[in-house]
Amino acid sequence: MKGLPQLLLIHGDAERRDVLAQFIESLDRYEVVDASDGAEAAALLKKAEIACIVSDIDLDEIDGWRLVRMVRSGVFNCAAATPFFVVTSTWCKRIAETTAREFDVDALIPFAQFHRLKDYLEQDLSLLPQKQAPAVLAIEDAEETASLIERILRTRFSVDIAPDGLSGLELWRDKKHPIILLDVMLPGMSGPEVMREILAEKPEQSIVIMTAHGSADLAEELMLQGACDFISKPFRTEQLRKVCEIAARREDFLVSNQQFVETIETLKLNEHALASQTLEHQAILDNLSTAVLELDENGRISFVNQAWLRLTGLSEALSLGKRLVSFTMRDSFVQGISLEEAIHRIYHTDQARETLEFKLRDQYGQGIWVEARLSQISHQPENKLKLSVAMDDISARKRAEQRLEHLAMHDSLTGLYNRHFFDSELKRLAALSYRYGSHHCLLYIDLDHFKAINDTQGHNQGDLVLKEVAEKLQQRLRETDRLCRIGGDEFTALLIDTTLEEAAATARNLCKLLSDDPYRFEDQVFKISCSIGITAINGHVAKPQVYLQQADIALYIAKNHGRNCVHVYTDEDQEAGDIRSSMKWLHTVKNAIANDDLVLHFQPIYHIPTNQVSYYEALVRLMIDDQIIYPGDFIPALERFEDVALLDQHVIAKAFKMLADHPELKRIAINLSAQAFRNDSVVPWVRQMLTEHNVDPKRIIFEITESASLSNLSVTQTMVGQLSQMGCGFSIDDFGTGFSTFAYLKNLPADTVKIDGSFIRELTSSRIDLALVKAIREVAAALGKSTVAEFVEDSDTLNLLREINVDYAQGFFLGKPMAIDDLLAEMATEPVFPDFL
């Protein structure tokens, strides 16, 4: 049997498992690997190469339903489409067909007929028949209406269209559609005539009458003659889907009912056998991991399965007759709608289903997070409605979400709050102070001489020092204070309900705490101190960012005073040297923009598989006295005073003009600042420049750093969406430098991901960097995004990027940034791609 593909057989009954194994092995098509429960099967599926699965439903640990869903979700080593057959003692033909369709099971076979497995296992499993969607025949003469019906239903049903009664009748006789949508007013043979013909041949046929508003009486008459439902035209999408879903369920019910009638007729002389079959069907419900409940019109529980009892620890007696609401924690509904409201919607509106997440109270009063799916199940005598509730334990998912939320708000190294939390909390405190006059203080803390530790002892030792510093600072602050790490060696502390005098005393204590406790590395001693800038959050300014700027100014002054100092911000701090320097740069840049002294240089980005230049990145430079000033010298000043928008607009205008003047550029990438995404004028400006210069938007890629995109994700998504609708491309720059990137990457409609150069510089010598770059590429590829590697400085790095399928490369090895004239001259004299590629 070795060398044959492996078939996984899962059954809790050892005797039946042996019977099935012997039968399958006799076919000489598979090597049988068996498991006695779901957990054992899952373990095998994670490591073995399984080509086919035969399973029971009733399994310990993980039941058959859950197992097939896990296979289909692709979490195991086998393919998600691996053939999956269920052999069970509990079986009804129509239920089997419906269950196979809903759970994506290839076949559901009663154990008594397990020999039918041969018909499946001896054929090419790739040719297994596809599970058919319910077929609908729409007899409608209006082409527009017929087309609308087809568009609405095609995702759930297989739809055929007939333009008149005669062709519809002929098509139905050929295909026997289980559901018919029949227009009353048809040319030639009328709708009522068609219905009479069909019902004469098949009285139980599900026919839904489509009428105009004025034909309600006729619809009622046709319902009395045998139509199962009617819908008025014009109809809404959800109305049509709902009426067809009801008709489909009616068809399932009629067929299932007929099959059960035949079964009852067969078993009517044996009441014990009938009772056993009923118990076995109940066992299916009881072996589901999903809790299933039935509610009456008052929201009281009238049925529960064993999963409910296992979930809550409550007995059936303590559950039946009680209102489901009484088992919930009222303050836990996360969608803003309560259980009572959801039930009311289903009972009294067209809302057929509701899905809620809330905490369920167990027998000990503890909360269990569940997802509950409510739907109307039937009409009862005296017009009493009942609801079904399917409820799954989502506690593990909620814990994971809480963990992700914690990680998104906390620094991964120190465990302190991160910049994202700090910005949010500063905004909150500023608003409280502005509205109610509360008084708080902000400490901006920067470690002195920390770079010496990183440079001499390495970043690992530096990280250990940062963690210890964070612990020391945290221990000296109150529980109500908020300590955050917002940069490499930069911290902030938000002191709640604190005066400036109290804040200054706290800051001096923190300085003394660090300076009195030096760090030793073998024979070297490093004295770590800190400088602290303080400002009052006193409601005098409306923008929270101003408070951070004030603390930053005070911090610079503290450093200028010799470090290990504390400085409190006052208005006179505006005259400090560093502030004047920043203001000078700001003035210089504004003059350069006015005089058109800003230039763009272009650096090529190569498509690695073809070795060709795909596009160029436009990089801004400042020209002063024929000297090139790089953006690192002047952009910080613009960012400090939140005046980058002027530079953004100038760069966009200049880049678009160069695209119009130089078609050789083909396509360029333009960097946008974080502030651009808070500037409502950027999108109109881009639209204006596209029109003014007649530039194809497909020639433009906008780049935004991941930190900028995460600073306000919803605003970023809105702006990216608007620019993408124009036809512009988008790229996430410096990818991998922020913690939350993977969590939010799927929410940004970017075409390209630029892997941060910090991962590329040592790619050939660092296994960690290589693993991270591979992971980033795989995630990007899975999301349909291409990848660009920055800082490619040698051929070994380029070849390695080629091996791991990174799409594009950029770096000095491939080409340095050049002025447009130099670039055009090079294009005219050099080949499309360099010889070294």
PyMOL commands that set and color helices and strands:
alter all, ss='L'
color gray80, all
select helices_A, chain A and resi 14-26+38-47+64-72+93-103+111-121+125-127+143-153+165-175+191-201+213-225+237-267+271-287+306-312+316-319+324-327+330-332+339-348+381-383+395-409+419-436+450-457+459-476+500-515+544-560+571-575+577-594+631-640+644-661+663-665+674-678+682-693+697-699+706-711+713-726+741-745+757-760+767-782+795-803+820-829
alter helices_A, ss='H'
color red, helices_A
select strands_A, chain A and resi 6-10+31-35+50-55+84-88+107-110+135-139+158-162+179-183+206-212+229-233+291-295+301-304+328-329+353-361+367-379+385-393+440-448+482-485+490-495+519-521+524-526+529-537+566-568+598-607+612-624+627-629+668-671+700-705+729-735+752-755+786-789+808-809+818-819
alter strands_A, ss='S'
color yellow, strands_A
deselect
rebuild
show_as cartoon
